Amino acid sequence: MYQNYRGMGEAIKYRREFNTGGRVKGFKDGEDYIVYSYSTEILRVNKDGDVLNFNTQRYSNTTSKLQRIIAHMMNVDLKVLRMPDCACMATKPRKNIRAWIA
């Protein structure tokens, strides 16, 4: 179990299951890897590493920090993704998350 944000980032990077006591959790659902913050899906990645959903909507401070961790791993700026005219990841699958994670 990962208790800190650094541990969560590593767990997400390698698609490992984690739970911070109910607030934030990552787990496999069939062939997809999903990260939830509270009861909201924040990230969904398929078995090939394609990002099917990256929810960039503003929620709590905890969720925003999680979103920044994910965006950093993908080498994208969360502020840019939140811009109204951005062709957001939430609407378009992105290929190969592994290539984004250094």
C-alpha positions as CSV (number, residue, x, y, z in Angstrom):
1,M,0.0,0.0,0.0
2,Y,1.3,3.4,-0.9
3,Q,0.8,6.2,1.5
4,N,2.4,9.2,-0.2
5,Y,2.3,11.0,-3.5
6,R,5.7,9.7,-4.6
7,G,4.6,6.2,-4.1
8,M,1.4,6.8,-6.0
9,G,3.3,8.2,-9.0
10,E,5.5,5.1,-9.1
11,A,2.5,2.8,-8.7
12,I,0.7,4.5,-11.6
13,K,3.8,4.5,-13.7
14,Y,4.0,0.7,-13.4
15,R,0.2,0.2,-13.2
16,R,0.4,-1.4,-9.7
17,E,-2.6,-1.5,-7.4
18,F,-2.6,1.0,-4.5
19,N,-5.0,2.5,-2.0
20,T,-4.4,5.5,0.2
21,G,-7.2,4.6,2.6
22,G,-10.1,5.1,0.3
23,R,-9.3,8.6,-1.1
24,V,-7.1,7.6,-4.0
25,K,-6.8,4.2,-5.5
26,G,-5.4,2.5,-8.5
27,F,-6.4,-1.0,-9.7
28,K,-6.9,-3.2,-12.6
29,D,-10.4,-3.7,-14.0
30,G,-10.3,-6.5,-16.6
31,E,-7.6,-5.3,-19.0
32,D,-7.7,-1.6,-18.0
33,Y,-5.8,0.2,-15.3
34,I,-8.0,2.8,-13.5
35,V,-7.1,5.5,-11.0
36,Y,-9.9,7.0,-8.8
37,S,-9.9,10.0,-6.6
38,Y,-12.7,9.6,-4.1
39,S,-15.5,8.3,-6.3
40,T,-14.3,9.9,-9.6
41,E,-12.4,8.2,-12.4
42,I,-9.3,10.3,-13.1
43,L,-7.3,8.0,-15.4
44,R,-8.0,4.9,-17.5
45,V,-5.3,3.1,-19.5
46,N,-5.8,0.0,-21.6
47,K,-3.5,-3.0,-21.7
48,D,-1.6,-1.5,-24.7
49,G,-0.7,1.6,-22.7
50,D,-3.2,3.9,-24.5
51,V,-4.8,6.6,-22.3
52,L,-8.5,6.2,-22.7
53,N,-9.4,8.9,-20.2
54,F,-7.6,11.6,-18.3
55,N,-10.1,13.6,-16.3
56,T,-8.6,17.1,-15.9
57,Q,-11.7,18.7,-14.4
58,R,-11.1,20.6,-11.1
59,Y,-12.1,18.9,-7.9
60,S,-10.4,18.9,-4.5
61,N,-6.8,19.7,-3.7
62,T,-6.0,16.0,-3.3
63,T,-7.4,15.3,-6.8
64,S,-5.6,18.2,-8.3
65,K,-2.3,17.0,-6.9
66,L,-3.0,13.5,-8.3
67,Q,-3.8,15.1,-11.7
68,R,-0.5,17.0,-11.7
69,I,1.4,13.8,-10.9
70,I,-0.2,12.0,-13.9
71,A,0.3,15.0,-16.2
72,H,4.0,15.2,-15.1
73,M,4.5,11.5,-15.9
74,M,3.0,12.2,-19.4
75,N,5.2,15.2,-19.9
76,V,2.2,17.5,-20.4
77,D,1.2,20.7,-18.6
78,L,-2.1,20.3,-16.6
79,K,-2.7,24.0,-17.0
80,V,-2.7,23.7,-20.8
81,L,-5.0,20.7,-20.7
82,R,-7.5,22.7,-18.6
83,M,-7.6,25.5,-21.1
84,P,-11.1,25.7,-22.8
85,D,-9.8,25.4,-26.3
86,C,-7.4,22.5,-25.6
87,A,-7.9,19.3,-27.6
88,C,-8.0,17.5,-24.2
89,M,-6.9,13.9,-23.6
90,A,-10.3,13.3,-22.0
91,T,-11.8,13.4,-25.4
92,K,-9.1,11.7,-27.5
93,P,-7.2,8.5,-26.6
94,R,-3.4,9.0,-26.5
95,K,-1.1,6.3,-27.6
96,N,1.5,4.6,-25.5
97,I,1.7,6.1,-22.1
98,R,5.0,4.2,-21.6
99,A,6.7,6.5,-24.1
100,W,5.7,9.5,-21.9
101,I,7.1,8.1,-18.7
102,A,10.8,8.7,-18.4
